[in-house]
Every structure is written in C-alpha cells, then in structure tokens.
C-alpha cells in the first residue's frame, strides 16, 4: 500500500525499458473476445457454463491471454 506501490511500478518500468531495448514488444491482450475466439481455442462449448458473457455485446470474458493470442485468426 502507499509509496511501496510506486516503488513496484518503478521496478516494473525499469525492467520493461531494459526488455524493450533488447527487442521485446510489450502486449496487453484483450480481456473480452468474440465467440469465434472461444471456439477457436477450445473453451467453447465445453466450458460455457463457467464463462462470463456480456448480454449487450455477446463478448466473452477470458481468464487467460491464450484466447486472444490464439483466436480464430491464428488458427
């Protein structure tokens, strides 16, 4: 809590700066994906009862980056 949080973020930023200099490309994957991505990674239909889905947009909340990274576009 408090100032120690800023220390943690500073350490993370320092590490990111070093990694980017070496060619690392930082990525924050989406946390909401379309149904096709869920089927493409095998989470649907098997795990449908355990996955949150938005009613308005028909998007699924993912708990792992592999869904966004290996969606249907990546086969």
KAQUI-V141080 format. One record per residue. RES is the residue in one letter. SS is DSSP state (2 for helix, 1 for strand, 0 for the rest). OMEGA is omega in whole degrees, 0 to 359 (999 if undefined). Layout:
BEGIN
res,ss,omega
RES,SS,OMEGA
RES,SS,OMEGA
END
This chain:
BEGIN
res,ss,omega
X,0,174
X,0,186
X,2,182
X,2,176
X,2,178
X,2,176
X,2,179
X,2,179
X,2,178
X,2,178
X,2,178
X,2,179
X,2,178
X,2,178
X,2,179
X,2,178
X,2,179
X,2,181
X,2,180
X,2,177
X,2,181
X,0,176
X,0,179
X,0,178
X,0,181
X,0,181
X,0,169
X,0,184
X,0,177
X,0,177
X,0,175
X,1,182
X,1,177
X,0,181
X,2,182
X,2,179
X,2,179
X,2,176
X,2,183
X,2,180
X,0,175
X,0,178
X,0,174
X,0,6
X,0,189
X,0,187
X,0,187
X,2,182
X,2,183
X,2,185
X,0,177
X,0,179
X,1,177
X,0,182
X,0,186
X,0,187
X,0,184
X,0,176
X,0,181
X,1,176
X,1,183
X,0,179
X,0,182
X,0,183
X,0,183
X,2,180
X,2,179
X,2,182
X,2,182
X,0,178
X,0,185
X,2,180
X,2,182
X,2,174
X,0,999
END
